[in-house]
């Protein structure tokens, strides 16, 4: 049994979510993004975005907490992709502090997102993952997501372009 509690995020969690987002993104994109781009992944640039997401539930945000500290989060809602049915959900973001990787936090967050998407009537869920982010790709594939090869696209992160692919599975 995990010691991590997963619960809906509150406005008071926005700063901690931004800190988790920045720290996890820096670790996940090391070797993918150049050092100067990694330095721009700062919590200050993300806190307002997560505060707004929590306030308006777009996306819905759940946090993983251990001993009162937010150690991970997931944002999920309906798919943002054009021409997808209303029954398609999307994991907009899922990040865990590196010190808590491989301890079941991501699985607990995925379970919470899946439950939330199911409550919303979603039957399918997608997630966009950078092709070179081996850890994220492995996590999602172990969770049952399959690559949709025809969806590969180039996305800009700062001044760097990366290749992403959409993965999909049943809720």
N, C-alpha and C positions, 0 to 999 in steps of 0.2 A: 504494500500500500504506500502510495506516495505521500510525502509530507507537504506537497504543493497544493494550495487551494486555488481554484480557478473561479473567478467571479466577474460580474460586469464591472467595467471600469467606471470610475467617478471622475468628476472634474479635478479632484485633488490628486488623481493619478497622472495627469497630463505631463507633468515635468518628469516623473519617473519613467513613463512610457517613452518620452523623447530621449532620455538618457540611455535606456535599453536599446532603442532603435539605432542611435548613433554608435554605441559601443559594438553592438552585434553586426551592424553594417560594415564598420571599419574592419572587424575581424573577418567577416565573410568575403569581403571584396579585396582583401590583401592579396596581391599577386594578380588581380584582375584589373583594378584601377591603379593609376600611378599615385605615388605618395602625396603629391599636392592635392589631388582630388579626394583622397582619404581624409586629409585634414579638414576639408570643407564639410564633412559629415558631422556637424556639430549639433548638440541638443537644442541650442537656442533657435536654430532654424526650423526645428520640428515641433516645438512645444505648442505653438498656436494652432498648427494643423491638427494635432491630436486633441487639443482642447475643443476645437470646433467639431471634430468627428464625434467626440463623446457627447457634446451638448446636443447635436442634431441626429445622433445615431446613424450617421452615414460616413463610414461604415459602422456597424455594430462593433464594439470593442470589448474584449474580455482580457483580463490580466491573470497571470500566474503569480501567486504570492507565497513567499517562504519567510516565516518569522517576521511578518509585517512589511517585508521588502518586495517590491515588484521586480520579478526576475525575468519576465517574458510577457508577451502580449500577442493577440491575434485580432486582426480587423477583417470582417467578412460582411458580405451583403449580396445583393443581386449582382449579376455579371455586368461589368461596364462595357463589354465588347458589343459592338454593333450587331444587330440582327440575331441576337441570341434570344431564345424563348424566356418568358418570365419565370420559368421553373429552373433556370440556370443560375446558380450562385457562384460566388467567386471569393477565394481567399485573397484579400487585397494586400495583406501584409501579415507575416508571422516571424517574430524575432525573439530570441532568448539570449540573455547574457552569456558570453562564452564560458564563464565559470560553471554554468549549469547545463552546458551541452551534454548530450548522451546520458541524461538522468531522468528522462521521461517527461520533461516539461513540454516539449514540442508536441508529444502525443496527447498530453492532457489538454493543451490548447486546441489541437486539431479536433479532439473529441467534443469540446465545447462548441467549436464553430460548426461542426457537423450537426450537432443537436439543434443549434440555433437556425441553421439553414433548413433543416427538416421541419422545424416549427413554422418557418416562413413558406413552406410548400415547395421548396426546391427539391428536385429529383436528381440533379447533376451538379457537380461543383468543378470549377476550373481554378488554375493558379498559373501565373506567369513566372518563369524561373530563368535566370541567366544561364546559358548553356555551360559556361565555365565555372559556375558555382556548384562544384561536385557535391558538397555537403547537402545543400538544399535539394539538389536533384535526387540524391540517394534517399533523403528523408521522405520526400513526396512519393517516390516510386515504392518505397517500403510501405507507405500508407495506402497503396493501391492505385495511385495516379498513373496514367499512361500518357506518353508523349504524343502529341498531335503534330506530326512532322511537317505538315503543310502550313503550320501557323508561325514558323520561325520568322522573326522580324528583328530589325535593328532599332535600338532605343538609345537615346542620349542620357548619360548620367554625367551631369556637368558638361565638360568639353569632350568626354570620351564616349564613343559609340560601342555598345555591347550587343551581342546576339541573345535574344530571348526566345523561349518556346513555351507554348501553352500546354499544360498537362490537364487531364480530365479524368474524372471517375464518378461513379454513382454515389449519391448521398447515402 
